[in-house]
Amino acid sequence: MFHVLDWVVLGAYLAIVVALGMHFRRRAARRLEFFLAARSMPVWAVAISVLATSQSAATFIGGPEQSYAGDLTYLSANLGGLIAVIVVAVFFLPAFYRRNVVSIYELLGQDFGLGAQRAASAMFMLGRVFASGARLFIVAIPFSLIAFGSTAPMYLLASIAVITVAATAYTLLGGIRAVIWTDVLQAVVYIGATCAAVWLLWQKIPLGPAELIETLRATGDGHKLTIIDASFDRSFTRPYNLWAVILGLTLLNTAAYGTDQDLTQRMLTCRSAARGSWSLILSYVIGWPVIALFMLAGLLLYVYYQRPDLMGDAASTAVAADASDVFVRFILHEMPVGMRGLMMAGLFAAAMSSLDSALNAMASTTVSDFYRTSRARRGHGDPTPGRQVRVSRAAVVLWAIPLAGFASLCVFWQRHSDERLIDFALGVMVFAYSGLLAVFLAALFTRRGNSLSAIAALATGFVTVLALHSTDFAFGWKMLGATVLSFAVCCIGRRH
């Protein structure tokens, strides 16, 4: 378990993150600075921030789980991501820059009316509570193991409370600029930590590359090195079947990068639409090898724990770990003192990079889509930049409460669903994404839709996914069906 040196390493990392946030606090007193960093962020920093936020603790823990318990088909999800990145870079981001929006839902307000803008913003907030709450639950698992030595529900709930307070505290410090620069630091830490873990596993396993590959090829249904699953058999129930990836996950990724203020807000901090688009493309290019690294860790963990016949004298004396926390248990029980602290710093880096950004994004939409518009309708004019920042910081604190509440619900929901962690995290995002994507597609590519039909489309997407939730359909197919139906509903209305 954790040694004093491990706590020192972890504490030093957290101190650096807080210091970085404090450094940017003074500059965050202006609205465009707090939410868009005055559109001055470099492309490479934004790209790494997008990567850190999109991956989160779900990838840190869930990536190794996927290959440990299954195969490499999760890698094929990047095919859907490639199409999505191109669509968002070519159509979505230029439109947001042309409209000069702070909250991307202002575009819907300009096209459909204030009602559609607020409804879309509210759906984003609900979806972000779902998605980030699920991620908060996932990172509570290793925290609970470290602090309490158990993942019993009561300890998970306590861990959620502690992590929420920590994430909220430093989100308040410096606005989106601090979020992006801490994301850069956190990405370096968690990728470096994972590289260290892979290297250590490689040293422990007494097999050469050829022997290791042959072993993995001969394992499981087919073999554990399968990347593309193009079969039609059970294609509707396998989340990373090729057809589900191309049809469903393309839409899911388009929604994530193009209709979710959490990720899109980062790309809007660049100087121009072209730079914002390049930041997204660069993030996607960097993301492929990073995900592959986590999957490699899972394969090595499988050999380490599940094939003692191959490990010989180097076999682990620990009981084979459960897939959902196999990486964490390896870190805690098998890694040297000091390196454990580094690994946990990497894990918390992955977690905080998504939680701080979620809170900042929900605060920005609260101010832009509700607070400012409410004052304008009452004839009070635009509030001062300082007041907007103060309101946004209050919103950060208020949004932390439902975020922690949903994470607490996930403690029981995920155990009941028995899904793998990444599948669970992606699945809850579909509730909001299907309707949001449909409304944005109608706004950008048609002359149809109005405030009433947009609101109806958002509700249709949520209700459709809810109706399909108890079925065996993979989340990509749920996304496809709900988006198509919501798009049709939105297009019923006439543009005024």
N, C-alpha and C positions, 0 to 999 in steps of 0.2 A: 504493500500500500504506500501512501504518500509519506515521504521522508521530509525532514526540515528543509533540505536543499530544494526539493521539489516545490514546496510552498514559497521559497525565496524566488525561484525562477518565475513561477506563476504571478507572484505579487509584483515583481519587477516589471513584467509585461503589462499588467493592469495599470501600474503607475505611469508607464510611458504613454499608454492610451489616454489616460485622464489628462496628462500634461499636454498632449497634442490638442485635445479638445479645448483646454484653457487657453492655449496659444491663439486659437481662432475666435475666442469668445468676443473680443472687442470689435472685430470686424463684422460680427453677425447682427449688428444693431439696425441694419437696413433690410427691408423686406426682400428686395431682389438678391441681396447678399445672403440672407438666411435661407431662402428657398432655391435660388439659382446660382449662387456664388458669383453674381454679377456677370454671368456667362463668360468666365475667364479661365475655366479649368482646362488643363492640357488633355489631349485625346488619350494618351497612354494611361493617365491616372483614372480617367472616367472608365476606360475599358476594364481595368483591373477592378474598379469598384463594382461595375455591373457584374463581372464574373463572381466576385466575392458574395454579392447579395443574392444572385440567382442560385448559387450552390448551397451555401449555408451549412448548418450542422446536419441537415438531412443527407447531404452528400458525404460529409465526413464520416458519419456513422452508417448511413443507408447504402452508400456505394459499396463498401466492403461486404455488407450483408448480402447485396444482390449476387455477387459472384461467389461468395462463400456458400450460400444456400442454393444457388441456381447456376446461371451461366453468364455470358457477356452480352446478352441481347439488349441490356439497358443502353449499351453504347450506340445501338442503332437509333435510339431516340434523337441523336444528333442529326440524323437525316431530315427529320421534321423541323428541327431547329434551323438548318441551313436555308430551307425555303422560307421560313418565317422571318429570319434575319434580313433576307433580300427584300421581302415585301415591306417590312417596317422601315428599312433604310431608304427605300425608293419612294414610298407613298405616305407613310405615317409621319415620320420626323420632319420632312419638308413642310407638310401642312401645319404642324405645330409651330414651327418657326415663322412661317408666313403670317399666322394669326397672332403671334407674339403672346402666347399664353403662359401663365405660371402653372396653373392646374390644367391638365390636358382636357378636362371635362368642360372647360370654357369653350372649346371648339363646338361641342354639342349644344351649348347654350346659344352660340352665334347662329347655328344652323336650325336647331329645333325649338329653342326657347329655354327660358330659365328652368322650367319644370323638368325638362330632360336633363339639363346640366346637373341639377341637384339630385335627381334620381340616380343618375350614373355615378355621381360622386358618392352617394350613400351606398350604392351597390359595391363600389370599389372598397369602401371602408368595411362593409360586412365581409367581403371576400378576403380582405387583408387581415381582418381579425381571425378568420378561419385559417388562412395559409400560415401567417406568422405565429398564430397560437399553436398550430400543429408543430411548427419548427421549435417553438419554445418548449413544448412538451418533450421533443426529441432530445434537446440538449440537457434537459433536466435529468435524463437517464444517467449519463456519466457523472454529472454533478452529485446526484444522489449516491452513486457508488463510492465516490471519493469522500463525501462528507459523512455519510451514514453507513456505508458498506452494504446497502440494500436498495432495491427498487420497489419496495412495498409502497402502495398508494400514498400513505401518510407522508413518507419521506419524499416522494416525487412532488407532492403538493407544496411541501416546505421549500424544496429546491426551486420550484417555479416562482415562488414569492421572492426569494433572494435574487434570482437572476433578473426578474422584472424590475426590481428596485435598482439594481446595478445598471441595466440597460437604459432605464429612464433617466438616471442621474447624469450619465455622460452624453445622452442625446440632447439634453437641455443646454449643453455647454456652448457649442459653436455652429449650429446650423449645418446646411448641406456641405459646405466646404470642409468642415471638420469630419463629417461623416465619410466623405470621399477619401480624404487623406488617411484617416484611420482604417478605412477599408483596404487601402494599399498596404499599409503595415500589416494588417491582419491577414491579407492574402499571402504575403511573403512568409509570415509565421506558420500558417496552417499548411501551405504547400511544402515548405521546408521541413516541417515536422513529419509530414507524411512520407517524404523522401527518406528521412532518417529511419522511419519505421520499416519501410520496404527494404532498405539496405540491411537493417538488423535481421529481418526475417530471412533475407537471402543468405546471410552469413550462417544462420542457424540451421538451414535446411541442407542436408548433405547430398544434394542432387545437382548434377550439371544441367544447363539449359535444355539440352536435348532430352534428357531423362524426365525433367519436369514437364515439358510439353507433352511427351508421350503419355505420362501418367494422367494428365488432365484431359487429354483426348479420349482416354479409355474410361472416363468417369461419367456417371450420370446418364440421363436419357439423351442419347446422342453423345455429346461430350461437353465439358464445361467451357470449351473455347468457342462455342457457337456464338456468332455475332448477329447474323441475319437469320430470322425465322420467317420464311416466306410461305409456310404451309397454310392451307385453308382449314385444316382440321383444328377446331377450337380457336379459330382466329379471332372470334368476337370476345373471348374470355382472357386472352393473353395480352397484357398491356403493351408489350414491345414486339408483337407480331408486326411484320413489315407493313401490312395494309393498315393496321391501326396507327402506326407511326406516320405514314404518309398522309392519311386522311384526318386522323384525330389529333395527333401530337403536333402536326403543323399548325392547326388552329389554336391549340393550347399555347404553343410558343409565340404565335402571333399576338395572342391576347396578352401574354406575359410581358412581351417587349413593347407592345404598341398601345395597350389600353390600361395598363397598371401604372399608376402614378409613381409607385415605389421604384420601379426600374427606369421608367421613361424620364422621370425628373432628373436623373443623373445625366442622361444624354442631352438634356436641355441646358446643362451648365456649360456646354462648349460654345465657342464663339459663333458658329454657323451651323446650318443644317448639314452641310457636307461633313464638317468635323464630328458632329453628333453621330452621323451615320457610320463614319469610319470607326468611331469608338465602339459601336455595337459590333461591327464586323470583326474588329481586332479582338474584342472580348470573346466572340464565338470561336475564333481561331485558337486562342490561348486555351479555351475551355476543353477542347478535345483531349489533348494530352493530360490535362489535370484529371479529368474524369477517368481516363484510362489508368492513371496512377492509382486511384482509389480502387478500381476494379482489380488491378494487379495485387494490391494489398490483400483483398479478399481471397484471391486464388492461393496466395502463399499461406494465408491463415488456414485455409482448408487443408492443405497438405500438413501444416504444422500440427493441427489439432486432430484431424480425422484420419491421418495415415501414419500412425505410430510404427507400422510395419516398415515404412520407408525411412522414418526418422532415426531408427536405431537407438544408440546411446543418447542422441540429442532429443529424444521424444520428451514432450512436456509431461510433467507429473500432474498437472492440473486436469480437472474434469473437463471434457469437451464443452466449450462455451456455447450458449444459445446464440443463434445467428444475429439477433437484434442488438446484442451488445458485445459481440465477439471482439471487435477492434478495441473497444474500451477495456475489456478484461485483459487483453494482451498487453495493453499499455500499462495497466496497473500492476500486473503480476510478473511480466516477463522483461520489461525494459529496465535499463540501469537507472540508478538514482540520478536525478538532474534531468535526464532525458524524459522521464515521466512528466516532470513539470513543464518541459518544453512542449510535449505532446498535448497536455491539457491546455496550455496556453493557445496552441493551434486550434484545438476544439472550440474553446471559448471565443477565439478570434472569428471562426466560421459562424458561430452563433450570433455574436454581437453585431457582425457586419450586416446581418439581415434584420435584426431586431431594431437597431438604431435607425436604420433607413426606413423601416416600416412606420415607426412612430413619427419621424420627420415628415414622411409623405402624407400620413393621415392628418397631421397638423396643417400642412400646406393646403390640402383640399378643404379642410374645415374653414380656414381663413378665407380662401379665394372663392369657394363655391357657396358658402353660407354666411359667414360674418360680413364680408364686404358687400355682398349682394343685398343682404338684409338692411344694412345701413343705407345703401343707395336707394332702395325702394321706399325707405322712410324719409328720404330727402336730407339725410345727415351728411352726405358727401363721404369721400374716402378717408378712412382713419389715418392718422399719422403713421409713418413707417415704424416708429418705436412702439406704438400701441399695437400694431399688427404683430410685431415680434413677441410682445408680452402675451397677447392672446394665443399665439401659436405655441408658446411654451406651456401655457395652461392646458392647451389641447393635448400636448404630449403627455402630460400627467394623467389627464382624463382618459385618453385612449389606452393607457397602460392597464387600466382596470379590466375592461372587457377582454383585452389580449390575454391577461393572466387567467381570467375566468374561463375562456375557451380552452386554453392549454390544460387547465384542471379537468375540464370535461373530457379532453382527449386521453387522459390517463385511463379512463374507463372505456371510452369509445374504441380506441385502437385495439385494446385487449379483446374486446368483443368481436371486432371485425376480423382480427387475426391476419391483417394485411402486413406486408413488409413496409418498413418505415417510409421509404421514398414513395412507394405506391400510395400509401395513406396520405402523405403530404401533398402529392400531386392531385389526388382524387378530390380533396376538399376544395381545391382551387377552382374546380370546374363549376361549382355552384354560382359563382359570380362571373367568371370569365365568359361563359357561353353567351349570356345576354349582352354583356359589355362589348364583346367583339362584334356581335350582330349589329348593334346600334352604330358603332364606328364604321363598319363596312357600308352600311346604308348611307351614312353621312359623307363618306369619302368617294364612293363609287356610284351613287345613284342620286336622283333628284327627288326621291320619295322620302316619306317619313315626316312626322311632326312631334310635338311634345307628347301628346297623348299616346301615339303609337309607339314612341320610343320607351315610354314608361311601361306600356303593356308588354313590349318585347323583353325588357329587363325582368319583369315578373315571370314571363313565360319561360325564360331560360332557367331561372331558379327553380320554378315549380317542376319543369320537365326533368331536371337532374334529380330533384328530390323524389319524383315518381320512379325514376330508374335506379335509385340508390340501392334498393334491396335486390336488384337483379344481378346476374352474373356478368353483365356486359363490362368490359374493361373501360377505364375512365376516358380513354381516347374516343371510343365509340359514343359514350354519353355526351362528350363535348361536341362531336359532329352532329348528332341528332338534335341536341338542344340548340345549337347555333343556327342550323338550317331553319328550324321552326321559328326561332326568335327573329331571324332576318326577314322571314315571310311576314310575320306580324308587324314588324317595324315598317315595312314597305307598303302596308295597307294605307297608312296615312299619307296625305298630300302635303308637300312642302309649301309653307306660306311664303 
